[in-house]
Amino acid sequence: MNTEVSVVIGNGGMGRAVARRVGAGHRLLIADYKEDALEPVAEQLRDDGFEVITQSVDVTWRKSVAGLAHTAAELGRVTRLVHTAGVSPAQAPIPAILAVDVLGPALVLDEFTDVIAAGGAGVVIASNAGHFYPGPLSPEDIHALSDLSAEDLADHVLLSPDRYADGSIAYQFAKRAAQLRVKAVAAGAWGDRGARLNSISPGVISTPMGRAELDGGDQGLVRGLIEASAIKRLGAAEEIAAAAEFLLGPSASFVTGTDLLVDGGAVAAITTGRFDPTAF
């Protein structure tokens, strides 16, 4: 049981980059909804010297997430958890965005509370879109998103698809919800456990999801964000993996309950008035 376990949920571009970055020397458990896509990735990792176990998971279903947490605990000491699973407006309708991107993190953090080791750390991939959700969110809304059980949250008016004019607004809301949930869990259950927890908010990253957004219905907003940012390019998945490695490691031992923007300066462009996302 001295074997350390890293869990990476989500087998997309970011998930694969993170797995390579944090999985060496650990038992690496990778999980995704698309079971048939896991084994080819696992085989490549094994060829490169990683010890890899795969498991399918539906992050919107508590029983499935609980099964993943149980598997992780049986493998050894779970010292690293990275939740990368998510869907964007170019990939999914509003109900799926709300389920996967709001309920998913809530269920994963809940089920791994009793599994993460003291001294361990977790990262949830959110999005810089959460930083420009127009809101408003009342104190009662923030409490609901931060503290309600996933099941109660699922029935809350905040997760009614009719509240959102389009997928872009629903996505911004969902990522703001993930940021709030991480902050609350870091200060509460995970902190009590002696584990750290943070979120990362990427900008537009060159993954299948990011490239789909460049050609989707919100391409004006997405391309405008890139052009207005200081770096003026898409990010690489490896840059998100590097940020995750930092937050999971000893160099971030005093960092918990925060959201790290890794977006090339896009939100800075918004907050300083260089770019207006409401114009799109």
TORKOL-4160 file (C-alpha; in steps of 0.2 Angstrom, whole numbers, padded with zeros to 4 digits, m for minus):
280
<pt num="1" X="0000" Y="0000" Z="0000"/>
<pt num="2" X="0015" Y="0012" Z="m0001"/>
<pt num="3" X="0013" Y="0012" Z="m0020"/>
<pt num="4" X="0007" Y="0029" Z="m0025"/>
<pt num="5" X="m0007" Y="0031" Z="m0037"/>
<pt num="6" X="m0011" Y="0045" Z="m0049"/>
<pt num="7" X="m0029" Y="0046" Z="m0056"/>
<pt num="8" X="m0032" Y="0056" Z="m0072"/>
<pt num="9" X="m0051" Y="0057" Z="m0077"/>
<pt num="10" X="m0054" Y="0062" Z="m0095"/>
<pt num="11" X="m0044" Y="0055" Z="m0110"/>
<pt num="12" X="m0044" Y="0070" Z="m0121"/>
<pt num="13" X="m0029" Y="0080" Z="m0126"/>
<pt num="14" X="m0027" Y="0088" Z="m0109"/>
<pt num="15" X="m0030" Y="0072" Z="m0100"/>
<pt num="16" X="m0017" Y="0063" Z="m0111"/>
<pt num="17" X="m0004" Y="0076" Z="m0108"/>
<pt num="18" X="m0007" Y="0077" Z="m0089"/>
<pt num="19" X="m0006" Y="0058" Z="m0088"/>
<pt num="20" X="0012" Y="0058" Z="m0096"/>
<pt num="21" X="0017" Y="0073" Z="m0085"/>
<pt num="22" X="0012" Y="0066" Z="m0068"/>
<pt num="23" X="0011" Y="0047" Z="m0070"/>
<pt num="24" X="0029" Y="0042" Z="m0070"/>
<pt num="25" X="0034" Y="0032" Z="m0055"/>
<pt num="26" X="0016" Y="0030" Z="m0050"/>
<pt num="27" X="0002" Y="0018" Z="m0054"/>
<pt num="28" X="m0008" Y="0028" Z="m0066"/>
<pt num="29" X="m0027" Y="0025" Z="m0067"/>
<pt num="30" X="m0034" Y="0033" Z="m0082"/>
<pt num="31" X="m0053" Y="0034" Z="m0085"/>
<pt num="32" X="m0065" Y="0041" Z="m0098"/>
<pt num="33" X="m0083" Y="0039" Z="m0104"/>
<pt num="34" X="m0077" Y="0032" Z="m0120"/>
<pt num="35" X="m0070" Y="0015" Z="m0115"/>
<pt num="36" X="m0064" Y="0010" Z="m0132"/>
<pt num="37" X="m0052" Y="0025" Z="m0133"/>
<pt num="38" X="m0043" Y="0021" Z="m0117"/>
<pt num="39" X="m0034" Y="0005" Z="m0121"/>
<pt num="40" X="m0024" Y="0012" Z="m0136"/>
<pt num="41" X="m0018" Y="0026" Z="m0125"/>
<pt num="42" X="m0014" Y="0015" Z="m0111"/>
<pt num="43" X="m0004" Y="0003" Z="m0123"/>
<pt num="44" X="0007" Y="0018" Z="m0129"/>
<pt num="45" X="0010" Y="0023" Z="m0111"/>
<pt num="46" X="0015" Y="0006" Z="m0106"/>
<pt num="47" X="0027" Y="0005" Z="m0121"/>
<pt num="48" X="0035" Y="0020" Z="m0114"/>
<pt num="49" X="0037" Y="0013" Z="m0096"/>
<pt num="50" X="0021" Y="0018" Z="m0087"/>
<pt num="51" X="0011" Y="0007" Z="m0076"/>
<pt num="52" X="m0007" Y="0010" Z="m0082"/>
<pt num="53" X="m0024" Y="0004" Z="m0077"/>
<pt num="54" X="m0039" Y="0009" Z="m0087"/>
<pt num="55" X="m0058" Y="0010" Z="m0081"/>
<pt num="56" X="m0073" Y="0018" Z="m0090"/>
<pt num="57" X="m0082" Y="0031" Z="m0080"/>
<pt num="58" X="m0098" Y="0041" Z="m0082"/>
<pt num="59" X="m0094" Y="0057" Z="m0071"/>
<pt num="60" X="m0113" Y="0061" Z="m0070"/>
<pt num="61" X="m0117" Y="0045" Z="m0061"/>
<pt num="62" X="m0112" Y="0043" Z="m0043"/>
<pt num="63" X="m0111" Y="0024" Z="m0044"/>
<pt num="64" X="m0099" Y="0025" Z="m0058"/>
<pt num="65" X="m0088" Y="0038" Z="m0050"/>
<pt num="66" X="m0089" Y="0028" Z="m0033"/>
<pt num="67" X="m0083" Y="0013" Z="m0043"/>
<pt num="68" X="m0068" Y="0022" Z="m0050"/>
<pt num="69" X="m0063" Y="0029" Z="m0032"/>
<pt num="70" X="m0064" Y="0011" Z="m0026"/>
<pt num="71" X="m0053" Y="0005" Z="m0039"/>
<pt num="72" X="m0040" Y="0019" Z="m0036"/>
<pt num="73" X="m0040" Y="0015" Z="m0017"/>
<pt num="74" X="m0037" Y="m0004" Z="m0020"/>
<pt num="75" X="m0021" Y="0001" Z="m0031"/>
<pt num="76" X="m0012" Y="0010" Z="m0017"/>
<pt num="77" X="m0011" Y="0027" Z="m0010"/>
<pt num="78" X="m0020" Y="0040" Z="m0020"/>
<pt num="79" X="m0009" Y="0055" Z="m0020"/>
<pt num="80" X="m0014" Y="0064" Z="m0036"/>
<pt num="81" X="m0031" Y="0067" Z="m0044"/>
<pt num="82" X="m0033" Y="0077" Z="m0060"/>
<pt num="83" X="m0051" Y="0079" Z="m0067"/>
<pt num="84" X="m0050" Y="0085" Z="m0085"/>
<pt num="85" X="m0067" Y="0078" Z="m0091"/>
<pt num="86" X="m0078" Y="0091" Z="m0099"/>
<pt num="87" X="m0088" Y="0096" Z="m0114"/>
<pt num="88" X="m0090" Y="0112" Z="m0123"/>
<pt num="89" X="m0104" Y="0121" Z="m0133"/>
<pt num="90" X="m0096" Y="0115" Z="m0150"/>
<pt num="91" X="m0098" Y="0097" Z="m0143"/>
<pt num="92" X="m0114" Y="0095" Z="m0133"/>
<pt num="93" X="m0131" Y="0103" Z="m0130"/>
<pt num="94" X="m0134" Y="0113" Z="m0114"/>
<pt num="95" X="m0141" Y="0099" Z="m0103"/>
<pt num="96" X="m0125" Y="0089" Z="m0106"/>
<pt num="97" X="m0114" Y="0104" Z="m0102"/>
<pt num="98" X="m0123" Y="0107" Z="m0086"/>
<pt num="99" X="m0122" Y="0088" Z="m0081"/>
<pt num="100" X="m0104" Y="0085" Z="m0086"/>
<pt num="101" X="m0096" Y="0101" Z="m0081"/>
<pt num="102" X="m0106" Y="0105" Z="m0065"/>
<pt num="103" X="m0111" Y="0089" Z="m0058"/>
<pt num="104" X="m0096" Y="0079" Z="m0064"/>
<pt num="105" X="m0083" Y="0089" Z="m0053"/>
<pt num="106" X="m0095" Y="0089" Z="m0038"/>
<pt num="107" X="m0097" Y="0070" Z="m0039"/>
<pt num="108" X="m0078" Y="0067" Z="m0042"/>
<pt num="109" X="m0073" Y="0078" Z="m0028"/>
<pt num="110" X="m0086" Y="0070" Z="m0016"/>
<pt num="111" X="m0081" Y="0052" Z="m0020"/>
<pt num="112" X="m0063" Y="0055" Z="m0019"/>
<pt num="113" X="m0064" Y="0064" Z="m0002"/>
<pt num="114" X="m0061" Y="0048" Z="0007"/>
<pt num="115" X="m0049" Y="0041" Z="m0005"/>
<pt num="116" X="m0036" Y="0055" Z="m0007"/>
<pt num="117" X="m0021" Y="0053" Z="0004"/>
<pt num="118" X="m0016" Y="0065" Z="0018"/>
<pt num="119" X="m0003" Y="0076" Z="0009"/>
<pt num="120" X="m0011" Y="0072" Z="m0008"/>
<pt num="121" X="m0017" Y="0085" Z="m0020"/>
<pt num="122" X="m0030" Y="0087" Z="m0034"/>
<pt num="123" X="m0033" Y="0098" Z="m0049"/>
<pt num="124" X="m0049" Y="0101" Z="m0058"/>
<pt num="125" X="m0048" Y="0108" Z="m0076"/>
<pt num="126" X="m0061" Y="0122" Z="m0077"/>
<pt num="127" X="m0059" Y="0136" Z="m0090"/>
<pt num="128" X="m0056" Y="0155" Z="m0091"/>
<pt num="129" X="m0074" Y="0156" Z="m0098"/>
<pt num="130" X="m0079" Y="0155" Z="m0079"/>
<pt num="131" X="m0070" Y="0171" Z="m0076"/>
<pt num="132" X="m0082" Y="0181" Z="m0088"/>
<pt num="133" X="m0098" Y="0173" Z="m0084"/>
<pt num="134" X="m0110" Y="0188" Z="m0084"/>
<pt num="135" X="m0120" Y="0182" Z="m0069"/>
<pt num="136" X="m0125" Y="0188" Z="m0057"/>
<pt num="137" X="m0124" Y="0175" Z="m0044"/>
<pt num="138" X="m0132" Y="0179" Z="m0027"/>
<pt num="139" X="m0125" Y="0173" Z="m0011"/>
<pt num="140" X="m0138" Y="0159" Z="m0011"/>
<pt num="141" X="m0133" Y="0154" Z="m0028"/>
<pt num="142" X="m0115" Y="0153" Z="m0023"/>
<pt num="143" X="m0119" Y="0143" Z="m0008"/>
<pt num="144" X="m0129" Y="0130" Z="m0019"/>
<pt num="145" X="m0115" Y="0128" Z="m0031"/>
<pt num="146" X="m0102" Y="0127" Z="m0018"/>
<pt num="147" X="m0111" Y="0116" Z="m0005"/>
<pt num="148" X="m0126" Y="0107" Z="m0011"/>
<pt num="149" X="m0124" Y="0088" Z="m0015"/>
<pt num="150" X="m0123" Y="0084" Z="m0033"/>
<pt num="151" X="m0141" Y="0076" Z="m0032"/>
<pt num="152" X="m0149" Y="0092" Z="m0024"/>
<pt num="153" X="m0139" Y="0103" Z="m0036"/>
<pt num="154" X="m0146" Y="0093" Z="m0051"/>
<pt num="155" X="m0163" Y="0098" Z="m0046"/>
<pt num="156" X="m0159" Y="0116" Z="m0043"/>
<pt num="157" X="m0166" Y="0129" Z="m0054"/>
<pt num="158" X="m0148" Y="0135" Z="m0058"/>
<pt num="159" X="m0146" Y="0119" Z="m0068"/>
<pt num="160" X="m0162" Y="0122" Z="m0078"/>
<pt num="161" X="m0157" Y="0122" Z="m0096"/>
<pt num="162" X="m0170" Y="0135" Z="m0100"/>
<pt num="163" X="m0161" Y="0148" Z="m0090"/>
<pt num="164" X="m0147" Y="0149" Z="m0103"/>
<pt num="165" X="m0149" Y="0158" Z="m0119"/>
<pt num="166" X="m0136" Y="0148" Z="m0128"/>
<pt num="167" X="m0122" Y="0135" Z="m0125"/>
<pt num="168" X="m0109" Y="0148" Z="m0123"/>
<pt num="169" X="m0117" Y="0156" Z="m0107"/>
<pt num="170" X="m0121" Y="0139" Z="m0100"/>
<pt num="171" X="m0103" Y="0134" Z="m0102"/>
<pt num="172" X="m0097" Y="0150" Z="m0094"/>
<pt num="173" X="m0109" Y="0146" Z="m0079"/>
<pt num="174" X="m0103" Y="0128" Z="m0078"/>
<pt num="175" X="m0085" Y="0133" Z="m0077"/>
<pt num="176" X="m0089" Y="0146" Z="m0064"/>
<pt num="177" X="m0098" Y="0133" Z="m0054"/>
<pt num="178" X="m0083" Y="0121" Z="m0055"/>
<pt num="179" X="m0071" Y="0135" Z="m0048"/>
<pt num="180" X="m0083" Y="0138" Z="m0034"/>
<pt num="181" X="m0085" Y="0120" Z="m0030"/>
<pt num="182" X="m0066" Y="0118" Z="m0029"/>
<pt num="183" X="m0064" Y="0132" Z="m0017"/>
<pt num="184" X="m0077" Y="0126" Z="m0006"/>
<pt num="185" X="m0071" Y="0108" Z="m0005"/>
<pt num="186" X="m0053" Y="0114" Z="m0003"/>
<pt num="187" X="m0057" Y="0124" Z="0012"/>
<pt num="188" X="m0069" Y="0110" Z="0019"/>
<pt num="189" X="m0068" Y="0091" Z="0016"/>
<pt num="190" X="m0051" Y="0090" Z="0007"/>
<pt num="191" X="m0043" Y="0102" Z="0019"/>
<pt num="192" X="m0049" Y="0092" Z="0034"/>
<pt num="193" X="m0042" Y="0077" Z="0025"/>
<pt num="194" X="m0025" Y="0086" Z="0024"/>
<pt num="195" X="m0025" Y="0086" Z="0005"/>
<pt num="196" X="m0024" Y="0101" Z="m0007"/>
<pt num="197" X="m0036" Y="0105" Z="m0021"/>
<pt num="198" X="m0035" Y="0119" Z="m0034"/>
<pt num="199" X="m0042" Y="0122" Z="m0052"/>
<pt num="200" X="m0034" Y="0127" Z="m0068"/>
<pt num="201" X="m0043" Y="0138" Z="m0080"/>
<pt num="202" X="m0036" Y="0136" Z="m0097"/>
<pt num="203" X="m0039" Y="0148" Z="m0112"/>
<pt num="204" X="m0040" Y="0141" Z="m0130"/>
<pt num="205" X="m0029" Y="0125" Z="m0130"/>
<pt num="206" X="m0025" Y="0116" Z="m0146"/>
<pt num="207" X="m0034" Y="0100" Z="m0142"/>
<pt num="208" X="m0049" Y="0093" Z="m0152"/>
<pt num="209" X="m0061" Y="0102" Z="m0140"/>
<pt num="210" X="m0051" Y="0119" Z="m0143"/>
<pt num="211" X="m0050" Y="0117" Z="m0162"/>
<pt num="212" X="m0069" Y="0113" Z="m0162"/>
<pt num="213" X="m0072" Y="0130" Z="m0154"/>
<pt num="214" X="m0062" Y="0139" Z="m0167"/>
<pt num="215" X="m0074" Y="0133" Z="m0180"/>
<pt num="216" X="m0090" Y="0133" Z="m0169"/>
<pt num="217" X="m0104" Y="0145" Z="m0167"/>
<pt num="218" X="m0094" Y="0155" Z="m0155"/>
<pt num="219" X="m0079" Y="0157" Z="m0166"/>
<pt num="220" X="m0079" Y="0176" Z="m0166"/>
<pt num="221" X="m0078" Y="0176" Z="m0147"/>
<pt num="222" X="m0064" Y="0162" Z="m0147"/>
<pt num="223" X="m0054" Y="0170" Z="m0160"/>
<pt num="224" X="m0056" Y="0187" Z="m0153"/>
<pt num="225" X="m0050" Y="0181" Z="m0136"/>
<pt num="226" X="m0034" Y="0174" Z="m0144"/>
<pt num="227" X="m0030" Y="0190" Z="m0154"/>
<pt num="228" X="m0033" Y="0201" Z="m0139"/>
<pt num="229" X="m0022" Y="0191" Z="m0127"/>
<pt num="230" X="m0004" Y="0195" Z="m0124"/>
<pt num="231" X="0003" Y="0179" Z="m0131"/>
<pt num="232" X="m0009" Y="0179" Z="m0146"/>
<pt num="233" X="m0009" Y="0160" Z="m0149"/>
<pt num="234" X="m0017" Y="0144" Z="m0144"/>
<pt num="235" X="m0010" Y="0135" Z="m0129"/>
<pt num="236" X="m0003" Y="0118" Z="m0130"/>
<pt num="237" X="m0010" Y="0104" Z="m0119"/>
<pt num="238" X="0008" Y="0102" Z="m0112"/>
<pt num="239" X="0007" Y="0119" Z="m0105"/>
<pt num="240" X="m0008" Y="0114" Z="m0095"/>
<pt num="241" X="0000" Y="0098" Z="m0089"/>
<pt num="242" X="0015" Y="0108" Z="m0083"/>
<pt num="243" X="0003" Y="0119" Z="m0073"/>
<pt num="244" X="m0005" Y="0104" Z="m0066"/>
<pt num="245" X="0012" Y="0096" Z="m0061"/>
<pt num="246" X="0016" Y="0112" Z="m0052"/>
<pt num="247" X="0000" Y="0112" Z="m0042"/>
<pt num="248" X="0001" Y="0094" Z="m0038"/>
<pt num="249" X="0019" Y="0095" Z="m0032"/>
<pt num="250" X="0029" Y="0101" Z="m0017"/>
<pt num="251" X="0033" Y="0118" Z="m0025"/>
<pt num="252" X="0014" Y="0122" Z="m0022"/>
<pt num="253" X="0013" Y="0115" Z="m0005"/>
<pt num="254" X="0006" Y="0132" Z="0002"/>
<pt num="255" X="m0007" Y="0133" Z="m0013"/>
<pt num="256" X="m0024" Y="0127" Z="m0011"/>
<pt num="257" X="m0042" Y="0133" Z="m0014"/>
<pt num="258" X="m0037" Y="0144" Z="m0029"/>
<pt num="259" X="m0039" Y="0145" Z="m0048"/>
<pt num="260" X="m0024" Y="0146" Z="m0059"/>
<pt num="261" X="m0027" Y="0155" Z="m0075"/>
<pt num="262" X="m0017" Y="0148" Z="m0089"/>
<pt num="263" X="m0024" Y="0157" Z="m0104"/>
<pt num="264" X="m0011" Y="0168" Z="m0112"/>
<pt num="265" X="m0018" Y="0184" Z="m0104"/>
<pt num="266" X="m0035" Y="0183" Z="m0112"/>
<pt num="267" X="m0044" Y="0187" Z="m0095"/>
<pt num="268" X="m0032" Y="0200" Z="m0092"/>
<pt num="269" X="m0037" Y="0208" Z="m0109"/>
<pt num="270" X="m0055" Y="0208" Z="m0103"/>
<pt num="271" X="m0052" Y="0215" Z="m0086"/>
<pt num="272" X="m0042" Y="0229" Z="m0092"/>
<pt num="273" X="m0054" Y="0234" Z="m0106"/>
<pt num="274" X="m0044" Y="0228" Z="m0121"/>
<pt num="275" X="m0058" Y="0215" Z="m0126"/>
<pt num="276" X="m0077" Y="0215" Z="m0123"/>
<pt num="277" X="m0084" Y="0197" Z="m0123"/>
<pt num="278" X="m0101" Y="0204" Z="m0123"/>
<pt num="279" X="m0099" Y="0211" Z="m0141"/>
<pt num="280" X="m0100" Y="0193" Z="m0148"/>
